[in-house]
Amino acid sequence: MGFFDKLKKGLAKTRESLTGKIEKLVLGYADIDDDLLDELEETLIMADVGVKTTEKLMQAVRQGIKQKKINSPDDLKPFLEQTIRDMLVSGTDEVRLAAQGPTVMLVIGVNGVGKTTTIGKLSAYYRGQGKKVMLAAADTFRAAAIDQLEIWGQRTGAEVIRHEEGSDPAAVAYDAVLAAKARGVDILFVDTAGRLQTKSNLMEELKKINRVIQREIPEAPHETLLVLDATTGQNAISQADLFSQAAPISGVVLTKLDGTAKGGVVIGIKAELSMPVKWIGVGEAVDDLRPFVAADFAKALFEK
């Protein structure tokens, strides 16, 4: 099964909760009236598109009715499909790589979203492209996180830089950057702790990590990737909002899209927060994490 087919299969629940419900909804109406628009609004909110994004979409629908682009209930689905597609493809979702020397990718996110596993899968992806990859275990607050990263390093053939549990995360990041430069590494992934509840501590820690990395590579980190769990729906959007106050996020990695009806959260992240979605995960296998292609996602969301 190719990745597009996996994506399509993974989005089946989301497709049913969004496009399937819109289809059923329009069948019950001969004309566009306030009841239909109210139900449409409810359908969008229930699909975890997000309240602000739903407001934007409903505004576009009302504008479309006024401009005679929507003349009957049957016109609603194709109109929404095009509007959502435009939202998804706005901006660039390409991953930024260093012109020369190591590309440093800082990976952040709350504990439990699959951050370390995501780094492992990203490592496997770039190793498959022939890149030399290094992993830095800067989540030093959990011994399990350090051990888990070690396992992924062995599995993907990536060297892991680690210190003892409880040591300074910035010191790990610094040692890793020095090692990456000395050993001709192409991509360095830096794992970090995900304690969002102590936001000010987290902010200071991330700033310190950024400072020590920039001492050696001024333009790094080239990517600060926020890992979010799609199954948490709207909570993922509030996490993204909170983390963006703690760190300059360059892109989002959305995991577990295959296990949820809340895949509409991708639209919310793009439309509400204007954050690029860089990677999506649609399964447990190592190669089920791939770069996000907006046009493919929109196609998989609306195609049966």
C-alpha positions in Angstrom: 0.0 0.0 0.0 1.4 3.4 -1.0 1.5 6.3 1.4 -1.4 8.1 -0.2 -3.6 5.0 0.2 -2.5 4.7 3.8 -3.3 8.4 4.3 -6.7 7.9 2.7 -7.4 4.9 4.9 -6.1 6.7 8.0 -8.4 9.6 7.4 -11.5 7.4 7.0 -12.9 8.3 10.4 -12.2 12.0 9.9 -13.7 11.9 6.4 -16.9 10.3 7.8 -17.1 12.9 10.6 -16.6 15.8 8.2 -17.4 15.2 4.6 -19.7 12.3 5.2 -21.8 14.3 7.6 -21.9 17.3 5.3 -23.2 15.0 2.5 -25.9 13.6 4.7 -26.8 17.0 5.9 -27.4 18.6 2.5 -29.6 15.6 1.5 -32.2 16.7 4.1 -32.6 20.2 2.7 -34.2 21.5 -0.5 -33.0 25.1 0.1 -30.3 26.9 2.0 -31.8 28.3 5.2 -30.7 29.2 8.7 -31.3 25.7 10.0 -29.1 24.2 7.4 -26.3 26.7 8.2 -26.6 26.1 11.9 -26.3 22.4 11.4 -23.4 22.9 9.1 -21.6 25.0 11.7 -22.2 22.3 14.3 -20.9 19.6 12.0 -17.6 21.5 11.4 -17.1 22.1 15.2 -17.8 18.4 15.9 -15.1 17.4 13.3 -12.5 19.3 15.4 -11.9 21.9 12.8 -11.9 24.4 15.6 -14.3 27.3 16.6 -12.2 30.1 14.9 -11.7 28.0 11.7 -15.4 27.1 11.7 -16.2 30.9 11.9 -13.9 31.5 9.0 -15.5 28.8 6.9 -19.1 29.9 7.8 -18.1 33.5 6.8 -16.9 32.2 3.5 -20.1 30.2 3.0 -22.3 33.2 3.7 -20.1 35.3 1.3 -20.4 32.5 -1.3 -24.2 32.5 -1.0 -24.3 36.3 -1.4 -22.0 36.1 -4.5 -24.2 33.4 -6.0 -21.3 30.9 -5.9 -23.6 28.7 -3.7 -27.1 28.4 -5.1 -28.4 25.2 -3.5 -27.4 22.7 -0.7 -25.6 20.6 -3.3 -23.1 23.4 -3.9 -22.0 23.5 -0.3 -19.7 20.4 -0.3 -17.6 21.4 -3.4 -17.5 25.0 -2.1 -16.2 23.9 1.4 -13.8 21.4 -0.2 -12.2 24.2 -2.3 -12.1 26.6 0.7 -10.5 24.0 3.0 -8.1 23.0 0.3 -7.0 26.7 -0.1 -6.5 26.9 3.7 -4.4 23.8 3.7 -2.1 24.7 0.8 -1.5 28.3 2.1 2.2 28.9 3.1 5.0 26.4 2.8 5.3 23.1 4.6 8.7 22.2 3.3 11.4 21.2 5.8 14.3 23.6 6.1 17.8 22.0 5.7 21.1 23.7 6.3 23.0 24.8 3.2 26.2 23.3 4.7 27.1 21.5 7.9 24.7 19.8 10.3 20.9 20.6 10.1 19.8 20.9 13.7 16.2 20.0 14.5 14.9 20.7 18.0 11.9 18.5 18.9 9.4 19.7 21.5 6.0 18.6 22.8 4.3 17.3 26.0 5.1 13.9 27.3 3.0 11.1 25.9 2.5 12.5 22.3 5.1 10.1 20.9 8.0 12.6 20.7 10.9 10.1 21.1 9.2 7.7 18.7 8.8 10.5 16.2 12.5 11.3 16.4 13.2 7.6 15.8 11.0 7.5 12.7 12.5 10.8 11.4 15.9 9.3 11.9 14.9 6.2 9.9 13.5 8.5 7.2 16.7 10.4 6.7 19.0 7.4 7.1 16.9 5.9 4.3 17.9 8.9 2.2 21.6 8.2 2.9 22.0 11.0 5.5 24.3 10.7 8.6 22.0 11.2 11.6 22.8 11.9 15.2 20.3 12.0 18.2 20.8 14.1 21.4 19.0 12.9 24.5 18.3 16.3 26.1 15.1 15.1 27.8 17.2 14.3 30.9 14.4 14.3 33.3 13.2 10.8 32.4 15.7 8.0 32.3 13.1 6.1 30.1 13.3 8.9 27.4 17.1 8.5 27.3 16.9 4.7 27.1 14.2 4.9 24.4 16.3 7.2 22.3 19.3 4.8 22.6 17.1 2.0 21.3 16.0 4.1 18.3 19.6 5.0 17.7 20.6 1.4 17.6 17.6 0.5 15.4 18.3 3.2 12.8 22.1 3.3 12.9 22.3 6.8 14.4 24.8 7.8 17.1 23.2 9.0 20.4 24.8 11.7 22.6 23.6 11.3 26.2 24.4 12.4 29.7 23.2 11.0 33.0 19.5 11.4 34.1 19.0 14.8 35.7 21.9 16.5 34.0 21.7 19.9 32.2 19.7 19.5 28.9 21.6 22.4 27.3 25.0 20.7 28.1 23.7 17.6 26.2 22.7 19.8 23.2 26.0 21.6 23.2 28.0 18.3 23.3 25.8 17.0 20.5 26.4 20.0 18.3 30.2 19.8 18.7 30.1 16.1 17.9 27.8 16.6 14.9 30.2 19.2 13.5 33.3 17.1 14.2 31.9 13.9 12.7 30.3 15.3 9.5 26.7 14.6 10.6 24.0 15.8 8.2 21.1 16.0 10.6 21.0 16.3 14.4 17.7 15.7 16.3 17.6 17.2 19.8 15.0 15.6 22.1 13.6 17.8 24.9 11.5 17.5 28.0 7.8 18.1 27.7 6.7 19.7 31.0 4.2 22.2 29.7 2.6 22.7 33.1 5.8 24.6 34.2 5.7 26.9 31.2 8.2 29.5 32.5 10.8 26.8 33.4 10.3 25.2 30.0 10.7 28.5 28.2 13.9 29.3 30.0 15.2 25.8 29.3 14.4 26.0 25.6 16.0 29.5 25.4 19.2 28.1 27.0 19.3 25.1 24.6 18.8 27.6 21.7 21.6 29.8 23.0 24.2 27.0 23.3 23.3 25.6 19.9 23.6 29.1 18.3 27.0 29.6 19.8 28.3 26.9 17.4 25.8 27.2 14.6 24.4 30.8 14.5 21.4 29.9 12.2 20.4 26.8 14.2 18.1 25.3 15.1 17.0 25.1 11.5 13.7 23.6 12.6 11.8 23.6 15.9 9.3 20.9 15.5 6.3 20.6 17.8 4.9 17.0 18.1 1.1 16.8 18.6 -1.2 13.9 19.0 -4.1 14.2 16.6 -6.4 12.1 18.8 -6.5 15.0 21.3 -8.3 17.2 18.8 -8.8 20.7 20.1 -6.4 20.1 22.9 -3.6 19.8 20.3 -4.5 23.4 19.1 -4.2 24.8 22.6 -0.9 22.9 23.2 0.4 24.4 19.9 -0.7 27.9 21.1 1.0 27.5 24.5 4.2 26.1 23.1 4.4 28.9 20.5 4.6 31.3 23.5 7.6 29.3 24.8 9.5 28.7 21.6 9.6 29.9 18.0 7.9 26.9 16.4 8.8 26.4 12.7 6.5 23.4 12.1 4.2 20.8 13.5 4.5 17.0 13.4 1.0 15.5 13.8 1.0 11.8 14.9 -1.8 9.2 15.2 -4.0 10.6 12.4 -5.1 7.1 11.6 -6.7 6.4 15.0 -9.0 9.4 15.2 -12.0 11.2 13.7 -10.3 14.5 14.7 -8.0 14.9 11.7 -9.8 18.2 11.0 -7.4 19.5 13.6 -4.9 19.9 10.7 -7.1 22.6 9.2 -7.3 24.3 12.6 -3.6 24.4 13.1 -3.0 25.9 9.6 -5.9 28.3 9.7 -6.0 29.5 13.3 -2.3 29.4 14.2 -0.7 29.8 10.7 1.7 27.0 11.6 3.2 24.9 8.9 2.4 21.2 9.2 5.7 19.5 8.3 5.1 15.8 9.0 2.1 13.5 9.6 1.9 10.0 11.0 -0.7 7.5 9.9 0.3 4.3 11.6 2.7 2.5 13.9 5.3 1.3 11.3 8.6 3.2 10.9 7.7 4.4 7.4 4.2 5.6 8.4 5.6 9.1 9.2 6.1 11.2 6.1 6.4 14.8 5.0 3.0 16.6 4.9 1.8 17.3 1.4 -1.2 19.7 1.6 -2.7 18.8 -1.7 -2.6 15.0 -1.0 -4.1 15.6 2.5 -7.0 17.6 1.0 -7.5 15.0 -1.7 -7.5 12.1 0.9 -9.9 14.1 3.1 -12.6 14.5 0.4 -12.1 11.5 -1.9 -14.0 8.4 -1.3 
